[in-house]
Amino acid sequence: MIKSQDIKNGTVIRLDGKLLVVIEFLHVKPGKGNTFMRTKLKDVVTGYVIEKRFNIGEALEDVRVEHRPYQFLYMDGEDAVFMNQETFDQVNIDKAMVIGSEFMKEGDVVEVVSDASTETILTAEMPIKTTLEITYMEPGAKGNTATNTLTKATVETGGTVMVPLFCKEGDKIIVDTRDGSYVQRVKE
């Protein structure tokens, strides 16, 4: 248990049966009335963000989470099979729980967040940037490369990315796995 005034960004608490991570907090001391903590909490499982107010001194149940590297091995139906990089144990994780899964290729190392007390896997997250090869691209209009026009491209994992017209099939590009946006073309 921790007191409400001890929470900070990144603290994980259990509230109403849900695991919530603190993404923003503010210690408020109004001119009249009691001091309180105003927080923004993100549900670890669903990703929803809620605002919650806690009185100073209120006891909260904190949760210890562990971040471990896991290597993606292969897909098994809707599950992705990962190997723990420390113990070499294999574990299946639902593909929907992996942030950026449409850009995940064999051998990629993801960060898996789990509840330390129950060993329950909460989420898995790809690195923010990954390098992928363009396998198919819609043809662009000739002479239209001077503007910031984008076209849809399919990458080697099957995901789609909007890329500038100067990119072509076979190019390697860097993709932001959080939102699937094009970052830059890789120079070889």
N, C-alpha and C positions, 0 to 999 in steps of 0.2 A: 504494500500500500504506500502511496505517495500522497502528499498534500497538494492541493490545487496550485498553490503558489510555486511549487517546485517543477512544474511542467515546462518544457521548452520544445522547440522545433525538433521533430523526429521521435519524440516520446510516443510509445504505443500504450494505449489504455484499453481496458475492456469495459464497455458501457452498454447496458441493456442487451447483453449477450453478443455484442458485436465488437470486433477489434477495430479500433480507430487510431490513426496516427495524427499527431498534431502537426499541422502545416503552417499555422500562424497563431500567435498569441499576443495579448496585450493586457498589461496590468493597469486597471482603471481605478482611479481614486476620485470619485465625484465630490463636489463641494458639500453635498448633503447626502447622507446615507453611508452604507458599508462599502468597503473596497471589494472588487471582484475581478475575476479573470475572464476576458472575452477571448474565445478561441474559435479557430476554424479546424474542423476535424475531417479527415478523409477516411471513409470506410475502406479497409484493406482489401476486402473481397470484391465489393461492387464498384468501388471507385467514386461513389457519391460523396460530395462535400457538404457538410452541415455546419451551422454555427451553433455554438453552445456557450452558455455562461455558467461559471462556477463561482461560488462564494469562497472567499479566502478561508483556508483551514479545512475545506471539504476534502474528505478522504476519497481517493480514486484508486482503482485496482490497476497497477501497471503490469505490463506484459513484457517479458524479455524475449526479443527476437534475435535470430541469428541469420547472418548473410553468408552464404557459402557458394563457391563456384561449382557449377555442374556443366558437363559437356553434353551437347545434344548428339545422340547417336542415330536415331531413326524414328519414323512415324509408325505407330501401331494403331491403325484405325483413327479415332479422334484423339488418341493419346500420343504424346511425345515421350520417347524414352530417353532419359538422361542418366549420366554416370557421375556420381559424386567424385570430385577431383581429389579428395583427401582419403576416403575409405574405399573407393572403387565400387561401391554398391550401386545397383541400377534401380531407378524409380520411374514410374509412369506419372506424368502430369498432364491433365487435360489441356489441350492446345489453347482453349479459350482463356486459361489462366496466365498464359505467357504473353507479356506485353511485347508487341513487335513480332509475333510468331510468323506472319506472312513473309518476313525477310530472313528467316532462320534457315541456315543450311547445315549439313552434317559437319560436325567438328567445332561448331561455334560454342563458346563458353558463355553461359548466362548466369546471372546472379539470382539464386533462389533464396527467398525470405521465408523462414519457418518459425513457428512458435517454439521456443526452447523447451518449455515444460511438457508439451504434448507431442512434439516433433511433427505437428501438422503443417503442411506446406501451405503458405498463404498466397504468395505470388511468385512469378519468375519474370525476370526482366532482361531483355536483350541489351547489349551495349548500345549507347546512344547512336553511334555511327557504325555502319558496316559497309564493306565494299562488295558490290555485286556486278555481274556482267549482264548487259542488255541482250536478250535472246530474240525479241521481236519488237518492232517499232512501226507505228503508223507512218506512212510516207508524208513528208511535209510539202507544202506548196513551194515551188521554185521561186527564189527571190524574196522569200518571206523570212530570211534569217536575221535581218537587221533589227527586228522588233523583239519584244519579250514574249513571243508566242510559244506556248508549250504544247506538247503532244504526248499521247499516252504510250508508254513503253512497258513491256513485260520483262521482268528480270529472271535470272536463273532459278529462283525459288518459286516462281509462279505469281508473285505479287506484282502489282502495277504501280508505276511511278510516273508522274507528269514531269517530262524533261524538256529542255530547250531543243529547238530544231537542229542545232549543230551536232547533237549526239547522233550516233548511228549504231546499228547492230554490231555486237562484238566489243563495244566500248565498255570499260569498267567505270562505274560511277559510285560515289559515296551517297548513301541514303540515310536519312534521319529515321530511326526505327520507331520513334514515338508517334509521328504523324505520317510517315511514309513520304516525306518530301525529299526532293532532289537537293543535294548540297553542292557537289562539284563533280567534274569529270576527273578521273585519275590519269595523270601523265605517266607514260611508260618509258 
